[in-house]
């Protein structure tokens, strides 16, 4: 099973640092896309990780993160997130990985 979890690491008035972990528990490589939906108070998102991850802005507080290559079986990819905000938005309101809900706490 492909899973993802989101964990808040630190927060201040203008931004948060969070960690996103995508795990491939399947028997083969798999491509992944993660749709994160935040409140309108979130104004931007930057992602960094060892292997490549792209971020697309979908508007309305929604961001689509995609792995640049398939994630190998049994492998975990950790992505560091910096989220800019004007108020709330510590946790996503929604998290969907390849069409299935994922953890945000």
Biopython code that builds the backbone (N, CA, C, O; Angstrom):
import numpy as np
from Bio.PDB.StructureBuilder import StructureBuilder

atoms = [
    (1, "UNK", "N", (0.837, -1.171, 0.000)),
    (1, "UNK", "CA", (0.000, 0.000, 0.000)),
    (1, "UNK", "C", (0.889, 1.245, 0.000)),
    (1, "UNK", "O", (1.902, 1.293, 0.699)),
    (2, "UNK", "N", (0.514, 2.221, -0.766)),
    (2, "UNK", "CA", (1.190, 3.516, -0.797)),
    (2, "UNK", "C", (0.536, 4.402, 0.252)),
    (2, "UNK", "O", (-0.686, 4.555, 0.253)),
    (3, "UNK", "N", (1.333, 4.993, 1.149)),
    (3, "UNK", "CA", (0.792, 5.842, 2.206)),
    (3, "UNK", "C", (1.570, 7.146, 2.280)),
    (3, "UNK", "O", (2.709, 7.235, 1.820)),
    (4, "UNK", "N", (0.934, 8.159, 2.867)),
    (4, "UNK", "CA", (1.597, 9.440, 3.108)),
    (4, "UNK", "C", (1.141, 9.973, 4.449)),
    (4, "UNK", "O", (-0.005, 9.776, 4.851)),
    (5, "UNK", "N", (2.046, 10.650, 5.140)),
    (5, "UNK", "CA", (1.695, 11.302, 6.397)),
    (5, "UNK", "C", (2.331, 12.686, 6.430)),
    (5, "UNK", "O", (3.379, 12.921, 5.828)),
    (6, "UNK", "N", (1.679, 13.593, 7.143)),
    (6, "UNK", "CA", (2.093, 14.984, 7.273)),
    (6, "UNK", "C", (2.306, 15.243, 8.753)),
    (6, "UNK", "O", (1.454, 14.917, 9.580)),
    (7, "UNK", "N", (3.456, 15.834, 9.085)),
    (7, "UNK", "CA", (3.756, 16.118, 10.488)),
    (7, "UNK", "C", (4.291, 17.535, 10.623)),
    (7, "UNK", "O", (5.269, 17.903, 9.972)),
    (8, "UNK", "N", (3.647, 18.326, 11.470)),
    (8, "UNK", "CA", (4.090, 19.684, 11.769)),
    (8, "UNK", "C", (5.371, 19.619, 12.588)),
    (8, "UNK", "O", (5.448, 18.881, 13.570)),
    (9, "UNK", "N", (6.387, 20.397, 12.180)),
    (9, "UNK", "CA", (7.650, 20.426, 12.913)),
    (9, "UNK", "C", (7.816, 21.702, 13.721)),
    (9, "UNK", "O", (8.269, 21.656, 14.864)),
    (10, "UNK", "N", (7.453, 22.848, 13.137)),
    (10, "UNK", "CA", (7.536, 24.118, 13.854)),
    (10, "UNK", "C", (6.628, 25.124, 13.167)),
    (10, "UNK", "O", (6.249, 24.959, 12.008)),
    (11, "UNK", "N", (6.287, 26.177, 13.914)),
    (11, "UNK", "CA", (5.395, 27.197, 13.364)),
    (11, "UNK", "C", (5.713, 28.551, 13.976)),
    (11, "UNK", "O", (6.087, 28.645, 15.144)),
    (12, "UNK", "N", (5.560, 29.598, 13.175)),
    (12, "UNK", "CA", (5.585, 30.963, 13.679)),
    (12, "UNK", "C", (4.423, 31.701, 13.016)),
    (12, "UNK", "O", (3.601, 31.074, 12.347)),
    (13, "UNK", "N", (4.340, 32.997, 13.188)),
    (13, "UNK", "CA", (3.187, 33.747, 12.696)),
    (13, "UNK", "C", (3.052, 33.720, 11.177)),
    (13, "UNK", "O", (1.936, 33.778, 10.660)),
    (14, "UNK", "N", (4.178, 33.633, 10.447)),
    (14, "UNK", "CA", (4.144, 33.748, 8.993)),
    (14, "UNK", "C", (4.373, 32.452, 8.236)),
    (14, "UNK", "O", (4.137, 32.397, 7.029)),
    (15, "UNK", "N", (4.829, 31.406, 8.918)),
    (15, "UNK", "CA", (5.151, 30.180, 8.186)),
    (15, "UNK", "C", (5.157, 28.967, 9.112)),
    (15, "UNK", "O", (5.156, 29.087, 10.337)),
    (16, "UNK", "N", (5.164, 27.809, 8.484)),
    (16, "UNK", "CA", (5.329, 26.564, 9.220)),
    (16, "UNK", "C", (6.355, 25.702, 8.500)),
    (16, "UNK", "O", (6.560, 25.824, 7.292)),
    (17, "UNK", "N", (6.988, 24.837, 9.261)),
    (17, "UNK", "CA", (7.869, 23.807, 8.715)),
    (17, "UNK", "C", (7.163, 22.484, 8.991)),
    (17, "UNK", "O", (6.719, 22.230, 10.111)),
    (18, "UNK", "N", (7.065, 21.653, 7.973)),
    (18, "UNK", "CA", (6.401, 20.364, 8.133)),
    (18, "UNK", "C", (7.169, 19.305, 7.361)),
    (18, "UNK", "O", (7.993, 19.609, 6.498)),
    (19, "UNK", "N", (6.878, 18.058, 7.693)),
    (19, "UNK", "CA", (7.505, 16.935, 7.017)),
    (19, "UNK", "C", (6.416, 16.058, 6.416)),
    (19, "UNK", "O", (5.435, 15.713, 7.074)),
    (20, "UNK", "N", (6.609, 15.714, 5.170)),
    (20, "UNK", "CA", (5.706, 14.817, 4.463)),
    (20, "UNK", "C", (6.483, 13.539, 4.173)),
    (20, "UNK", "O", (7.582, 13.590, 3.620)),
    (21, "UNK", "N", (5.921, 12.402, 4.539)),
    (21, "UNK", "CA", (6.584, 11.120, 4.304)),
    (21, "UNK", "C", (5.683, 10.261, 3.426)),
    (21, "UNK", "O", (4.543, 9.966, 3.786)),
    (22, "UNK", "N", (6.207, 9.863, 2.269)),
    (22, "UNK", "CA", (5.493, 8.974, 1.354)),
    (22, "UNK", "C", (6.182, 7.617, 1.425)),
    (22, "UNK", "O", (7.396, 7.523, 1.247)),
    (23, "UNK", "N", (5.405, 6.565, 1.686)),
    (23, "UNK", "CA", (5.956, 5.206, 1.826)),
    (23, "UNK", "C", (5.335, 4.289, 0.781)),
    (23, "UNK", "O", (4.117, 4.266, 0.602)),
    (24, "UNK", "N", (6.183, 3.541, 0.100)),
    (24, "UNK", "CA", (5.702, 2.560, -0.866)),
    (24, "UNK", "C", (5.798, 1.171, -0.246)),
    (24, "UNK", "O", (6.872, 0.571, -0.204)),
    (25, "UNK", "N", (4.668, 0.672, 0.232)),
    (25, "UNK", "CA", (4.614, -0.660, 0.808)),
    (25, "UNK", "C", (4.133, -1.702, -0.185)),
    (25, "UNK", "O", (3.779, -2.817, 0.200)),
    (26, "UNK", "N", (4.118, -1.339, -1.472)),
    (26, "UNK", "CA", (3.683, -2.282, -2.501)),
    (26, "UNK", "C", (4.863, -3.146, -2.945)),
    (26, "UNK", "O", (5.988, -2.966, -2.480)),
    (27, "UNK", "N", (4.592, -4.070, -3.834)),
    (27, "UNK", "CA", (5.633, -4.966, -4.324)),
    (27, "UNK", "C", (6.398, -4.457, -5.519)),
    (27, "UNK", "O", (7.280, -5.150, -6.024)),
    (28, "UNK", "N", (6.083, -3.256, -5.988)),
    (28, "UNK", "CA", (6.776, -2.720, -7.156)),
    (28, "UNK", "C", (6.851, -1.212, -7.114)),
    (28, "UNK", "O", (6.261, -0.588, -6.232)),
    (29, "UNK", "N", (7.571, -0.608, -8.059)),
    (29, "UNK", "CA", (7.674, 0.852, -8.106)),
    (29, "UNK", "C", (6.315, 1.469, -8.438)),
    (29, "UNK", "O", (5.502, 0.872, -9.143)),
    (30, "UNK", "N", (6.090, 2.665, -7.919)),
    (30, "UNK", "CA", (4.815, 3.334, -8.158)),
    (30, "UNK", "C", (5.032, 4.845, -8.239)),
    (30, "UNK", "O", (5.790, 5.414, -7.453)),
    (31, "UNK", "N", (4.367, 5.481, -9.187)),
    (31, "UNK", "CA", (4.381, 6.939, -9.272)),
    (31, "UNK", "C", (3.414, 7.476, -8.225)),
    (31, "UNK", "O", (2.440, 6.812, -7.872)),
    (32, "UNK", "N", (3.689, 8.685, -7.730)),
    (32, "UNK", "CA", (2.780, 9.249, -6.736)),
    (32, "UNK", "C", (2.507, 10.725, -6.990)),
    (32, "UNK", "O", (3.354, 11.466, -7.488)),
    (33, "UNK", "N", (1.281, 11.124, -6.623)),
    (33, "UNK", "CA", (0.847, 12.516, -6.628)),
    (33, "UNK", "C", (0.063, 12.750, -5.349)),
    (33, "UNK", "O", (-0.787, 11.944, -4.972)),
    (34, "UNK", "N", (0.352, 13.843, -4.694)),
    (34, "UNK", "CA", (-0.307, 14.177, -3.436)),
    (34, "UNK", "C", (-0.962, 15.540, -3.565)),
    (34, "UNK", "O", (-0.299, 16.524, -3.892)),
    (35, "UNK", "N", (-2.247, 15.598, -3.312)),
    (35, "UNK", "CA", (-3.015, 16.839, -3.363)),
    (35, "UNK", "C", (-3.237, 17.300, -1.926)),
    (35, "UNK", "O", (-3.953, 16.647, -1.165)),
    (36, "UNK", "N", (-2.624, 18.426, -1.553)),
    (36, "UNK", "CA", (-2.799, 19.009, -0.221)),
    (36, "UNK", "C", (-3.700, 20.227, -0.333)),
    (36, "UNK", "O", (-3.463, 21.105, -1.163)),
    (37, "UNK", "N", (-4.737, 20.284, 0.502)),
    (37, "UNK", "CA", (-5.660, 21.420, 0.517)),
    (37, "UNK", "C", (-5.544, 22.123, 1.865)),
    (37, "UNK", "O", (-5.818, 21.531, 2.910)),
    (38, "UNK", "N", (-5.137, 23.386, 1.833)),
    (38, "UNK", "CA", (-5.016, 24.198, 3.039)),
    (38, "UNK", "C", (-6.110, 25.260, 3.053)),
    (38, "UNK", "O", (-6.824, 25.439, 2.066)),
    (39, "UNK", "N", (-6.238, 25.963, 4.179)),
    (39, "UNK", "CA", (-7.158, 27.093, 4.257)),
    (39, "UNK", "C", (-6.641, 28.215, 3.358)),
    (39, "UNK", "O", (-5.491, 28.191, 2.920)),
    (40, "UNK", "N", (-7.492, 29.186, 3.091)),
    (40, "UNK", "CA", (-7.120, 30.316, 2.233)),
    (40, "UNK", "C", (-6.018, 31.166, 2.856)),
    (40, "UNK", "O", (-5.427, 31.998, 2.168)),
    (41, "UNK", "N", (-5.730, 30.977, 4.134)),
    (41, "UNK", "CA", (-4.666, 31.730, 4.803)),
    (41, "UNK", "C", (-3.275, 31.278, 4.372)),
    (41, "UNK", "O", (-2.295, 31.981, 4.618)),
    (42, "UNK", "N", (-3.178, 30.122, 3.735)),
    (42, "UNK", "CA", (-1.897, 29.635, 3.222)),
    (42, "UNK", "C", (-1.648, 30.295, 1.873)),
    (42, "UNK", "O", (-2.482, 30.222, 0.971)),
    (43, "UNK", "N", (-0.486, 30.942, 1.744)),
    (43, "UNK", "CA", (-0.193, 31.721, 0.539)),
    (43, "UNK", "C", (0.913, 31.135, -0.328)),
    (43, "UNK", "O", (1.153, 31.631, -1.429)),
    (44, "UNK", "N", (1.592, 30.092, 0.140)),
    (44, "UNK", "CA", (2.654, 29.495, -0.661)),
    (44, "UNK", "C", (3.203, 28.244, -0.011)),
    (44, "UNK", "O", (3.046, 28.026, 1.190)),
    (45, "UNK", "N", (3.860, 27.416, -0.836)),
    (45, "UNK", "CA", (4.435, 26.170, -0.344)),
    (45, "UNK", "C", (5.704, 25.884, -1.119)),
    (45, "UNK", "O", (5.723, 25.950, -2.348)),
    (46, "UNK", "N", (6.776, 25.562, -0.384)),
    (46, "UNK", "CA", (8.036, 25.118, -0.996)),
    (46, "UNK", "C", (8.332, 23.719, -0.500)),
    (46, "UNK", "O", (8.124, 23.411, 0.674)),
    (47, "UNK", "N", (8.814, 22.878, -1.388)),
    (47, "UNK", "CA", (9.130, 21.495, -1.024)),
    (47, "UNK", "C", (10.575, 21.198, -1.384)),
    (47, "UNK", "O", (11.071, 21.654, -2.414)),
    (48, "UNK", "N", (11.256, 20.427, -0.527)),
    (48, "UNK", "CA", (12.611, 19.985, -0.841)),
    (48, "UNK", "C", (12.793, 18.563, -0.330)),
    (48, "UNK", "O", (12.274, 18.187, 0.721)),
    (49, "UNK", "N", (13.541, 17.786, -1.100)),
    (49, "UNK", "CA", (13.838, 16.402, -0.716)),
    (49, "UNK", "C", (15.070, 15.963, -1.475)),
    (49, "UNK", "O", (15.531, 16.670, -2.372)),
    (50, "UNK", "N", (15.614, 14.800, -1.128)),
    (50, "UNK", "CA", (16.758, 14.264, -1.860)),
    (50, "UNK", "C", (16.404, 14.067, -3.326)),
    (50, "UNK", "O", (16.915, 14.788, -4.183)),
    (51, "UNK", "N", (15.529, 13.096, -3.633)),
    (51, "UNK", "CA", (15.082, 12.951, -5.020)),
    (51, "UNK", "C", (14.103, 14.070, -5.358)),
    (51, "UNK", "O", (13.571, 14.718, -4.457)),
    (52, "UNK", "N", (13.864, 14.299, -6.626)),
    (52, "UNK", "CA", (13.040, 15.413, -7.060)),
    (52, "UNK", "C", (11.570, 15.293, -6.728)),
    (52, "UNK", "O", (10.970, 14.221, -6.805)),
    (53, "UNK", "N", (11.009, 16.435, -6.356)),
    (53, "UNK", "CA", (9.578, 16.575, -6.122)),
    (53, "UNK", "C", (9.157, 17.876, -6.780)),
    (53, "UNK", "O", (9.814, 18.901, -6.598)),
    (54, "UNK", "N", (8.070, 17.849, -7.545)),
    (54, "UNK", "CA", (7.565, 19.081, -8.140)),
    (54, "UNK", "C", (6.312, 19.516, -7.400)),
    (54, "UNK", "O", (5.574, 18.689, -6.865)),
    (55, "UNK", "N", (6.078, 20.832, -7.376)),
    (55, "UNK", "CA", (4.900, 21.405, -6.732)),
    (55, "UNK", "C", (4.157, 22.229, -7.766)),
    (55, "UNK", "O", (4.742, 23.088, -8.425)),
    (56, "UNK", "N", (2.865, 21.965, -7.905)),
    (56, "UNK", "CA", (2.000, 22.753, -8.784)),
    (56, "UNK", "C", (0.955, 23.445, -7.923)),
    (56, "UNK", "O", (0.372, 22.833, -7.028)),
    (57, "UNK", "N", (0.722, 24.723, -8.197)),
    (57, "UNK", "CA", (-0.294, 25.483, -7.476)),
    (57, "UNK", "C", (-1.619, 25.273, -8.187)),
    (57, "UNK", "O", (-1.743, 25.552, -9.379)),
    (58, "UNK", "N", (-2.616, 24.777, -7.450)),
    (58, "UNK", "CA", (-3.928, 24.536, -8.034)),
    (58, "UNK", "C", (-4.892, 25.673, -7.714)),
    (58, "UNK", "O", (-5.976, 25.738, -8.295)),
    (59, "UNK", "N", (-4.517, 26.575, -6.796)),
    (59, "UNK", "CA", (-5.366, 27.694, -6.412)),
    (59, "UNK", "C", (-6.266, 27.342, -5.237)),
    (59, "UNK", "O", (-6.523, 26.169, -4.967)),
    (60, "UNK", "N", (-6.740, 28.368, -4.543)),
    (60, "UNK", "CA", (-7.636, 28.164, -3.418)),
    (60, "UNK", "C", (-7.012, 27.396, -2.267)),
    (60, "UNK", "O", (-7.718, 26.695, -1.542)),
    (61, "UNK", "N", (-5.693, 27.513, -2.085)),
    (61, "UNK", "CA", (-5.013, 26.813, -1.006)),
    (61, "UNK", "C", (-4.650, 25.373, -1.321)),
    (61, "UNK", "O", (-4.256, 24.626, -0.426)),
    (62, "UNK", "N", (-4.779, 24.970, -2.587)),
    (62, "UNK", "CA", (-4.472, 23.585, -2.971)),
    (62, "UNK", "C", (-3.160, 23.514, -3.736)),
    (62, "UNK", "O", (-2.870, 24.340, -4.601)),
    (63, "UNK", "N", (-2.367, 22.487, -3.382)),
    (63, "UNK", "CA", (-1.058, 22.262, -3.987)),
    (63, "UNK", "C", (-0.933, 20.793, -4.354)),
    (63, "UNK", "O", (-1.328, 19.916, -3.585)),
    (64, "UNK", "N", (-0.381, 20.527, -5.532)),
    (64, "UNK", "CA", (-0.178, 19.161, -5.997)),
    (64, "UNK", "C", (1.316, 18.874, -5.998)),
    (64, "UNK", "O", (2.077, 19.532, -6.707)),
    (65, "UNK", "N", (1.735, 17.897, -5.210)),
    (65, "UNK", "CA", (3.132, 17.468, -5.157)),
    (65, "UNK", "C", (3.247, 16.153, -5.901)),
    (65, "UNK", "O", (2.399, 15.272, -5.756)),
    (66, "UNK", "N", (4.300, 16.019, -6.701)),
    (66, "UNK", "CA", (4.507, 14.802, -7.492)),
    (66, "UNK", "C", (5.964, 14.385, -7.410)),
    (66, "UNK", "O", (6.864, 15.223, -7.458)),
    (67, "UNK", "N", (6.192, 13.084, -7.285)),
    (67, "UNK", "CA", (7.550, 12.561, -7.355)),
    (67, "UNK", "C", (8.031, 12.636, -8.789)),
    (67, "UNK", "O", (7.248, 12.418, -9.713)),
    (68, "UNK", "N", (9.311, 12.941, -8.997)),
    (68, "UNK", "CA", (9.841, 13.079, -10.359)),
    (68, "UNK", "C", (10.087, 11.732, -11.028)),
    (68, "UNK", "O", (10.270, 11.662, -12.243)),
    (69, "UNK", "N", (10.091, 10.657, -10.228)),
    (69, "UNK", "CA", (10.251, 9.310, -10.775)),
    (69, "UNK", "C", (9.494, 8.352, -9.863)),
    (69, "UNK", "O", (9.186, 8.703, -8.724)),
    (70, "UNK", "N", (9.189, 7.145, -10.345)),
    (70, "UNK", "CA", (8.466, 6.190, -9.499)),
    (70, "UNK", "C", (9.241, 5.882, -8.216)),
    (70, "UNK", "O", (10.470, 5.813, -8.217)),
    (71, "UNK", "N", (8.503, 5.702, -7.135)),
    (71, "UNK", "CA", (9.085, 5.357, -5.842)),
    (71, "UNK", "C", (9.220, 3.834, -5.781)),
    (71, "UNK", "O", (8.235, 3.113, -5.935)),
    (72, "UNK", "N", (10.432, 3.355, -5.559)),
    (72, "UNK", "CA", (10.703, 1.914, -5.557)),
    (72, "UNK", "C", (9.972, 1.212, -4.415)),
    (72, "UNK", "O", (9.655, 1.829, -3.398)),
    (73, "UNK", "N", (9.711, -0.069, -4.589)),
    (73, "UNK", "CA", (9.051, -0.883, -3.563)),
    (73, "UNK", "C", (9.845, -0.838, -2.262)),
    (73, "UNK", "O", (11.069, -0.975, -2.269)),
    (74, "UNK", "N", (9.141, -0.646, -1.142)),
    (74, "UNK", "CA", (9.777, -0.638, 0.166)),
    (74, "UNK", "C", (10.515, 0.634, 0.518)),
    (74, "UNK", "O", (11.155, 0.701, 1.568)),
    (75, "UNK", "N", (10.443, 1.641, -0.327)),
    (75, "UNK", "CA", (11.208, 2.880, -0.130)),
    (75, "UNK", "C", (10.317, 3.971, 0.465)),
    (75, "UNK", "O", (9.122, 4.040, 0.180)),
    (76, "UNK", "N", (10.922, 4.817, 1.293)),
    (76, "UNK", "CA", (10.264, 5.975, 1.883)),
    (76, "UNK", "C", (10.896, 7.235, 1.314)),
    (76, "UNK", "O", (12.120, 7.333, 1.232)),
    (77, "UNK", "N", (10.074, 8.196, 0.923)),
    (77, "UNK", "CA", (10.575, 9.496, 0.467)),
    (77, "UNK", "C", (10.100, 10.551, 1.453)),
    (77, "UNK", "O", (8.902, 10.678, 1.707)),
    (78, "UNK", "N", (11.044, 11.310, 2.010)),
    (78, "UNK", "CA", (10.731, 12.370, 2.960)),
    (78, "UNK", "C", (10.869, 13.714, 2.260)),
    (78, "UNK", "O", (11.873, 13.987, 1.602)),
    (79, "UNK", "N", (9.850, 14.547, 2.411)),
    (79, "UNK", "CA", (9.819, 15.865, 1.783)),
    (79, "UNK", "C", (9.661, 16.907, 2.886)),
    (79, "UNK", "O", (8.729, 16.835, 3.687)),
    (80, "UNK", "N", (10.570, 17.871, 2.923)),
    (80, "UNK", "CA", (10.472, 18.977, 3.867)),
    (80, "UNK", "C", (9.638, 20.078, 3.222)),
    (80, "UNK", "O", (9.882, 20.464, 2.079)),
    (81, "UNK", "N", (8.656, 20.578, 3.962)),
    (81, "UNK", "CA", (7.768, 21.619, 3.450)),
    (81, "UNK", "C", (7.942, 22.899, 4.252)),
    (81, "UNK", "O", (8.074, 22.869, 5.476)),
    (82, "UNK", "N", (7.941, 24.021, 3.546)),
    (82, "UNK", "CA", (7.859, 25.340, 4.180)),
    (82, "UNK", "C", (6.603, 25.977, 3.616)),
    (82, "UNK", "O", (6.486, 26.198, 2.410)),
    (83, "UNK", "N", (5.673, 26.267, 4.500)),
    (83, "UNK", "CA", (4.371, 26.788, 4.102)),
    (83, "UNK", "C", (4.259, 28.226, 4.580)),
    (83, "UNK", "O", (4.382, 28.493, 5.776)),
    (84, "UNK", "N", (4.027, 29.160, 3.656)),
    (84, "UNK", "CA", (3.823, 30.570, 4.002)),
    (84, "UNK", "C", (2.344, 30.776, 4.306)),
    (84, "UNK", "O", (1.478, 30.181, 3.664)),
    (85, "UNK", "N", (2.065, 31.628, 5.293)),
    (85, "UNK", "CA", (0.668, 31.835, 5.687)),
    (85, "UNK", "C", (0.462, 33.223, 6.271)),
    (85, "UNK", "O", (1.416, 33.921, 6.617)),
    (86, "UNK", "N", (-0.808, 33.605, 6.373)),
    (86, "UNK", "CA", (-1.169, 34.887, 6.964)),
    (86, "UNK", "C", (-1.996, 34.698, 8.228)),
    (86, "UNK", "O", (-2.565, 35.664, 8.739)),
    (87, "UNK", "N", (-2.073, 33.499, 8.733)),
    (87, "UNK", "CA", (-2.860, 33.205, 9.939)),
    (87, "UNK", "C", (-2.766, 31.734, 10.261)),
    (87, "UNK", "O", (-1.701, 31.240, 10.633)),
    (88, "UNK", "N", (-3.878, 31.028, 10.119)),
    (88, "UNK", "CA", (-3.935, 29.594, 10.413)),
    (88, "UNK", "C", (-3.253, 28.782, 9.332)),
    (88, "UNK", "O", (-2.399, 29.286, 8.603)),
    (89, "UNK", "N", (-3.638, 27.519, 9.236)),
    (89, "UNK", "CA", (-3.085, 26.668, 8.195)),
    (89, "UNK", "C", (-1.978, 25.749, 8.646)),
    (89, "UNK", "O", (-1.147, 25.341, 7.835)),
    (90, "UNK", "N", (-1.946, 25.405, 9.953)),
    (90, "UNK", "CA", (-0.912, 24.489, 10.438)),
    (90, "UNK", "C", (-1.011, 23.123, 9.773)),
    (90, "UNK", "O", (0.005, 22.503, 9.455)),
    (91, "UNK", "N", (-2.232, 22.659, 9.567)),
    (91, "UNK", "CA", (-2.458, 21.338, 8.977)),
    (91, "UNK", "C", (-3.334, 21.466, 7.740)),
    (91, "UNK", "O", (-4.200, 22.339, 7.680)),
    (92, "UNK", "N", (-3.119, 20.608, 6.758)),
    (92, "UNK", "CA", (-3.997, 20.624, 5.583)),
    (92, "UNK", "C", (-5.428, 20.281, 5.982)),
    (92, "UNK", "O", (-5.662, 19.515, 6.917)),
    (93, "UNK", "N", (-6.371, 20.859, 5.263)),
    (93, "UNK", "CA", (-7.774, 20.504, 5.453)),
    (93, "UNK", "C", (-8.067, 19.177, 4.772)),
    (93, "UNK", "O", (-9.000, 18.465, 5.144)),
    (94, "UNK", "N", (-7.257, 18.852, 3.770)),
    (94, "UNK", "CA", (-7.423, 17.603, 3.043)),
    (94, "UNK", "C", (-6.100, 17.126, 2.494)),
    (94, "UNK", "O", (-5.206, 17.924, 2.212)),
    (95, "UNK", "N", (-5.979, 15.824, 2.342)),
    (95, "UNK", "CA", (-4.765, 15.198, 1.843)),
    (95, "UNK", "C", (-5.191, 13.978, 1.032)),
    (95, "UNK", "O", (-5.814, 13.063, 1.570)),
    (96, "UNK", "N", (-4.859, 13.962, -0.256)),
    (96, "UNK", "CA", (-5.256, 12.852, -1.125)),
    (96, "UNK", "C", (-4.024, 12.361, -1.879)),
    (96, "UNK", "O", (-3.388, 13.126, -2.604)),
    (97, "UNK", "N", (-3.693, 11.092, -1.707)),
    (97, "UNK", "CA", (-2.539, 10.476, -2.351)),
    (97, "UNK", "C", (-3.031, 9.487, -3.397)),
    (97, "UNK", "O", (-3.678, 8.493, -3.068)),
    (98, "UNK", "N", (-2.722, 9.764, -4.659)),
    (98, "UNK", "CA", (-3.142, 8.894, -5.768)),
    (98, "UNK", "C", (-4.620, 8.535, -5.663)),
    (98, "UNK", "O", (-5.012, 7.398, -5.924)),
    (99, "UNK", "N", (-5.446, 9.525, -5.275)),
    (99, "UNK", "CA", (-6.889, 9.326, -5.221)),
    (99, "UNK", "C", (-7.442, 8.817, -3.906)),
    (99, "UNK", "O", (-8.659, 8.686, -3.773)),
    (100, "UNK", "N", (-6.581, 8.520, -2.911)),
    (100, "UNK", "CA", (-7.040, 8.006, -1.613)),
    (100, "UNK", "C", (-6.638, 8.956, -0.488)),
    (100, "UNK", "O", (-5.549, 9.526, -0.538)),
    (101, "UNK", "N", (-7.495, 9.144, 0.538)),
    (101, "UNK", "CA", (-7.164, 10.019, 1.663)),
    (101, "UNK", "C", (-5.899, 9.555, 2.382)),
    (101, "UNK", "O", (-5.588, 8.364, 2.414)),
    (102, "UNK", "N", (-5.170, 10.525, 2.963)),
    (102, "UNK", "CA", (-3.957, 10.206, 3.710)),
    (102, "UNK", "C", (-3.941, 10.981, 5.018)),
    (102, "UNK", "O", (-4.778, 11.861, 5.222)),
    (103, "UNK", "N", (-2.999, 10.670, 5.910)),
    (103, "UNK", "CA", (-2.947, 11.247, 7.246)),
    (103, "UNK", "C", (-2.353, 12.637, 7.281)),
    (103, "UNK", "O", (-1.424, 12.939, 6.532)),
    (104, "UNK", "N", (-2.889, 13.495, 8.155)),
    (104, "UNK", "CA", (-2.379, 14.858, 8.289)),
    (104, "UNK", "C", (-2.068, 15.213, 9.734)),
    (104, "UNK", "O", (-1.988, 16.399, 10.057)),
    (105, "UNK", "N", (-1.892, 14.250, 10.607)),
    (105, "UNK", "CA", (-1.631, 14.601, 11.999)),
    (105, "UNK", "C", (-0.587, 13.762, 12.635)),
    (105, "UNK", "O", (-0.271, 13.954, 13.809)),
]
sb = StructureBuilder()
sb.init_structure("model")
sb.init_model(0)
sb.init_chain("A")
sb.init_seg("    ")
for serial, (resi, resn, name, xyz) in enumerate(atoms, 1):
    if name == "N":
        sb.init_residue(resn, " ", resi, " ")
    sb.init_atom(name, np.array(xyz, "f"), 0.0, 1.0, " ", f" {name:<3s}", serial, name[0])
structure = sb.get_structure()
